[in-house]
Amino acid sequence: MQHITIAIDGFSSTGKSTLAKQLAKELGYVYVDTGAMYRAVTLYALQNNFIGDNYFKVEDFVLELDNINLSFKFNDSLGFSEMYLNGVNVEKEIRTLEVSSFVSKVSAIPEVRYQLVKQQQKMGEGKGIVMDGRDIGTVVFPQAELKLFMTASPEIRAKRRYSELIKRGDKVRFEEVLKNVQERDYIDSHREDSPLFKAEDAIEIDNSNLTLEAQFESIMNLVRMTMEGQE
């Protein structure tokens, strides 16, 4: 069957990455976690004191962008690629609540988005790719053959994120996780450059009450129909 580009957009903690990994594995496609890329850039900003609770040295940070090298390396034991920042595996570090608290602010910087979008478009030149993020179907791959837009209620998404963090051993309160989800929703949807919104030709998937199995089966049917339509 013809290879296609699958673009998955949506709000935080809607399971975009989990779904994308499932699809890529099933189809033998390349999976690119763009959220991990923005998280890695945010981690760099935190590590180098460009951003904090009461400050963001935007101009200084933008000058540093050329010194940030991002790459994915496949982990055979895990079955998916992990994020590397300047040659260091940062897969665990980028998933903390601290990084989550700043990533929307960092990703709202036009220069940051410009740099990462260029990299993402290059990764998808040959199709046969599944990419998830906030602006994949609207900016990165507006011509993608299949576009999905994931959503769920803030409370359900916060519960999912809270469970993940607790399972990892992080000490967090549900209230602060919910606040983070709501704040990220607002920033992502209201930023001037590439705001989060559903592309006109995207299929909305509200998975508030869907099991992972039911969601995957439903979306695989969409993938098959899209592939058949390309032949």
C-alpha positions as CSV (number, residue, x, y, z in Angstrom):
1,M,0.0,0.0,0.0
2,Q,1.0,3.6,-0.6
3,H,2.9,5.2,2.3
4,I,1.2,8.2,3.9
5,T,1.9,10.9,6.4
6,I,-0.1,10.8,9.6
7,A,-0.4,14.0,11.6
8,I,-1.7,13.9,15.1
9,D,-2.4,17.1,16.9
10,G,-4.3,17.9,20.1
11,F,-4.2,19.0,23.7
12,S,-1.7,17.8,26.3
13,S,-2.1,14.4,27.9
14,T,-4.6,13.1,25.3
15,G,-2.4,10.1,24.6
16,K,-1.0,11.5,21.2
17,S,2.4,9.9,21.7
18,T,1.1,6.6,22.9
19,L,-1.2,6.4,19.8
20,A,1.5,7.5,17.5
21,K,3.9,4.9,18.8
22,Q,1.3,2.2,18.3
23,L,0.5,3.3,14.7
24,A,4.2,3.5,13.8
25,K,4.9,0.0,15.2
26,E,1.9,-1.5,13.4
27,L,2.7,0.1,10.1
28,G,6.5,0.0,10.2
29,Y,6.6,3.8,10.0
30,V,9.0,6.3,11.5
31,Y,7.6,7.9,14.7
32,V,8.6,11.5,15.6
33,D,7.6,12.9,19.0
34,T,7.7,16.6,18.4
35,G,6.6,17.3,22.0
36,A,9.8,15.7,23.1
37,M,11.8,18.1,20.9
38,Y,10.1,21.1,22.5
39,R,10.6,19.6,26.0
40,A,14.3,19.1,25.3
41,V,14.7,22.7,24.2
42,T,12.9,23.7,27.4
43,L,15.1,21.5,29.5
44,Y,18.1,23.3,27.9
45,A,16.6,26.6,28.8
46,L,16.1,25.5,32.4
47,Q,19.6,24.0,32.7
48,N,21.2,27.1,31.5
49,N,19.1,29.6,33.5
50,F,17.3,31.2,30.6
51,I,13.9,30.7,32.1
52,G,12.5,30.4,35.6
53,D,9.4,31.2,37.7
54,N,9.8,35.0,37.4
55,Y,12.0,35.5,34.3
56,F,12.6,34.4,30.7
57,K,15.7,35.7,28.9
58,V,14.1,35.3,25.5
59,E,16.7,37.2,23.4
60,D,19.7,35.5,25.1
61,F,18.0,32.1,24.7
62,V,17.3,32.6,21.0
63,L,21.0,33.3,20.4
64,E,21.7,29.8,21.9
65,L,19.4,27.9,19.6
66,D,22.3,27.0,17.2
67,N,24.0,25.2,20.2
68,I,21.1,22.8,20.7
69,N,21.4,19.5,19.0
70,L,18.4,17.2,19.1
71,S,18.3,13.6,18.0
72,F,16.2,10.4,18.4
73,K,17.9,7.1,19.1
74,F,16.0,3.8,19.0
75,N,16.0,1.8,22.2
76,D,15.6,-1.9,21.4
77,S,14.6,-2.9,24.9
78,L,11.8,-0.2,25.0
79,G,10.7,-0.5,21.4
80,F,10.8,3.2,20.7
81,S,13.2,6.1,20.1
82,E,14.4,8.2,23.0
83,M,15.2,11.9,23.0
84,Y,18.8,13.0,23.1
85,L,19.9,16.6,23.9
86,N,23.5,17.4,22.8
87,G,24.3,13.7,22.8
88,V,22.8,13.0,26.3
89,N,19.7,10.8,26.8
90,V,17.1,13.1,28.5
91,E,14.0,11.0,28.0
92,K,13.3,10.9,31.8
93,E,14.3,14.5,32.5
94,I,12.0,16.0,29.9
95,R,8.9,14.3,31.4
96,T,9.0,16.2,34.7
97,L,6.3,18.6,35.8
98,E,8.9,21.4,35.9
99,V,9.5,21.0,32.2
100,S,5.8,20.7,31.6
101,S,5.3,24.0,33.4
102,F,7.6,25.9,31.0
103,V,7.3,24.1,27.7
104,S,4.3,26.1,26.4
105,K,6.2,29.4,27.0
106,V,9.3,28.2,25.3
107,S,7.4,26.7,22.3
108,A,5.5,29.9,21.8
109,I,8.8,31.6,20.7
110,P,8.7,32.0,16.9
111,E,12.4,31.3,16.5
112,V,12.1,28.1,18.4
113,R,9.2,26.9,16.3
114,Y,10.9,27.9,13.1
115,Q,14.0,25.9,13.9
116,L,12.1,22.8,15.0
117,V,9.5,22.9,12.2
118,K,12.4,22.9,9.7
119,Q,13.8,19.7,11.3
120,Q,10.4,18.0,11.4
121,Q,9.6,18.7,7.8
122,K,13.0,17.3,6.8
123,M,12.3,14.1,8.8
124,G,9.0,13.6,6.9
125,E,10.2,14.1,3.3
126,G,9.9,10.5,2.4
127,K,6.4,9.9,4.0
128,G,5.8,6.7,6.0
129,I,5.9,8.8,9.1
130,V,3.7,9.4,12.2
131,M,4.2,12.7,13.9
132,D,2.4,14.2,16.9
133,G,2.3,17.6,18.4
134,R,0.4,20.9,18.3
135,D,0.7,22.1,14.7
136,I,1.6,19.1,12.7
137,G,-1.5,19.1,10.5
138,T,-1.7,22.9,10.3
139,V,1.9,24.0,9.9
140,V,4.4,21.1,9.6
141,F,2.5,18.8,7.2
142,P,-0.6,20.7,6.0
143,Q,-0.8,18.2,3.1
144,A,-0.8,15.1,5.3
145,E,-3.1,12.4,4.0
146,L,-4.5,11.7,7.5
147,K,-4.9,14.3,10.2
148,L,-6.2,13.5,13.7
149,F,-7.1,15.9,16.4
150,M,-7.1,14.4,19.9
151,T,-9.1,15.8,22.8
152,A,-10.5,14.9,26.2
153,S,-11.8,16.8,29.2
154,P,-9.1,18.7,31.3
155,E,-10.0,16.7,34.4
156,I,-9.5,13.3,32.7
157,R,-6.3,14.4,31.1
158,A,-5.0,15.7,34.5
159,K,-5.9,12.3,36.1
160,R,-3.9,10.5,33.4
161,R,-0.9,12.8,33.8
162,Y,-1.1,12.6,37.6
163,S,-1.1,8.8,37.5
164,E,2.0,8.8,35.2
165,L,3.9,11.2,37.5
166,I,3.0,9.3,40.7
167,K,4.0,6.0,39.0
168,R,7.4,7.5,38.2
169,G,7.9,8.5,41.8
170,D,7.3,12.2,41.4
171,K,5.8,14.0,44.4
172,V,3.0,16.1,42.9
173,R,-0.6,17.1,43.9
174,F,-3.5,16.5,41.5
175,E,-4.5,20.2,41.8
176,E,-1.2,21.4,40.5
177,V,-1.3,18.9,37.6
178,L,-4.8,20.1,36.7
179,K,-3.7,23.7,36.8
180,N,-0.7,22.9,34.6
181,V,-3.0,21.2,32.0
182,Q,-5.4,24.2,32.0
183,E,-2.6,26.7,31.7
184,R,-0.9,24.8,28.8
185,D,-4.3,24.6,27.0
186,Y,-4.6,28.3,27.2
187,I,-1.1,29.2,26.1
188,D,-1.1,26.6,23.3
189,S,-4.4,27.8,22.0
190,H,-3.7,31.6,22.3
191,R,0.0,32.0,21.2
192,E,0.5,34.2,18.2
193,D,2.8,31.7,16.3
194,S,1.2,28.4,15.2
195,P,-1.5,28.2,17.8
196,L,-3.2,24.9,18.6
197,F,-6.4,24.4,16.6
198,K,-8.1,21.7,14.7
199,A,-7.4,21.7,11.0
200,E,-10.5,21.8,8.8
201,D,-9.8,18.4,7.3
202,A,-8.7,16.8,10.6
203,I,-10.8,14.1,12.3
204,E,-11.5,14.8,15.9
205,I,-11.1,12.0,18.4
206,D,-12.5,12.6,21.9
207,N,-11.0,9.8,23.9
208,S,-12.4,10.8,27.3
209,N,-14.2,7.5,27.6
210,L,-12.3,5.3,25.1
211,T,-10.0,2.4,26.0
212,L,-6.6,2.4,24.3
213,E,-7.7,-0.8,22.4
214,A,-11.0,0.7,21.1
215,Q,-9.2,3.9,20.1
216,F,-6.4,2.1,18.3
217,E,-8.9,-0.2,16.4
218,S,-11.0,2.8,15.3
219,I,-8.0,4.8,14.1
220,M,-6.4,1.8,12.3
221,N,-9.7,1.6,10.3
222,L,-9.2,5.3,9.3
223,V,-5.6,4.6,8.3
224,R,-6.6,1.7,6.1
225,M,-9.3,3.7,4.4
226,T,-6.9,6.6,3.8
227,M,-4.3,4.2,2.3
228,E,-6.9,2.6,0.1
229,G,-7.9,6.0,-1.1
230,Q,-4.4,6.8,-2.2
231,E,-4.1,3.8,-4.5
